[in-house]
Amino acid sequence: MSNSSSISHFLLLALAETRQLQLLHFCLLLGISLAALLGNGLIISAGACGHHLHTPMFFFLLNLALSHLGSICTTVPKAMHNSLWDTSTISYSACAAQLFLFLFISAEFSVLTIMCYDRYVSICKPLHYGTLLGSRACAHMAAAAWATAFLNALLLTANTFSLPLCQDNALGQFFCEIPHILQLSCSKSYLREFGLIVFPISFLFGCFVFIVFSYVQIFRAVLRIPSEQGWHKAFSACLPHLAVVSLFLSTGTFAYLKPLSISSPSLDLALSVLYSVVPPALNPLLYSLRNSELKAAPWRLMTGPFQKQ
């Protein structure tokens, strides 16, 4: 293959070799998808319909749930289709669309950074909470996160698929992802390829620094709280966010920056599942376990019509 124009499709990494394991993986992905759709769908419904949940924290949590729904709907359906029908192909245009949508939906970390700011203001500057996080300010921050993700997705997708591809058409991943597409490139523009990896990592690092600095200030403020009840309330608000950020950073960053010497299809597959498939199903559980209002909201939403009667 001389260039990317001669590539009409890509070959995705098969989740399993035998037919029985392919069907098993299909069932597992179906279960994870249903759990993610149910959990995030309940958060979105509760946040949209429950007037007592119209707060900045739940507004940002609603945006995070939308990001998770988009993520699971972008990567998993094609993998389920391939496992069910014993195929591995994806068209060139579908691969480009999947990469763009996955990068766009990856506004997740921007939203997590904004949620960290929400925790910082509520604990460190509670008297200014209404001023700094009014409805207009929250809408502007959420819009900025999604706009940044859109521009990032557009630039990275355009630059990735403008590179000449001549090595092969087999991707070592179950969905289209930048590092694996770059491995097919025969471009001599190493600086351009380097930028395609460094740019998103630099953005994530900047968000990470902001989150670390914010939590240093948060923990300093929490240690000055005299009551044990105040400690518990503060940590209940922060621990789910910390768990989600830690899972995202540890798996996503390692997947992009791991040494080639330890790279293998099975390891790449495990890491990609951990940062792209598991969080959408796990995060609603993490947030609801430590938040009594969020746990009660779905039940209140389902029983509300009967209570009115």
Secondary structure, DSSP 8 states (H G I E B T S, - for coil): --SGGG--EEE---S-SSHHHHHHHHHHHHHHHHHHHHHHHHHHHHHHH-GGG-SHHHHHHHHHHHHHHHHHHHHHHHHHHHHHHT--EEEHHHHHHHHHHHHHHTTHHHHHHHHHHHHHHHHH-GGGHHHHT-HHHHHHHHHHHHHHHHHHHHHHHHHHHTS-B-S-SB-SSSS--HHHHHTTB--S-HHHHHHHHHHHHHHHHHHHHHHHHHHHHHHHHHHT--SHHHHHHHHHHHHHHHHHHHHHHHHHHHHHH--GGG--HHHHHHHHHHHHTHHHHHHHHHHHHT-HHHHHHHHHHHHHHHHH-
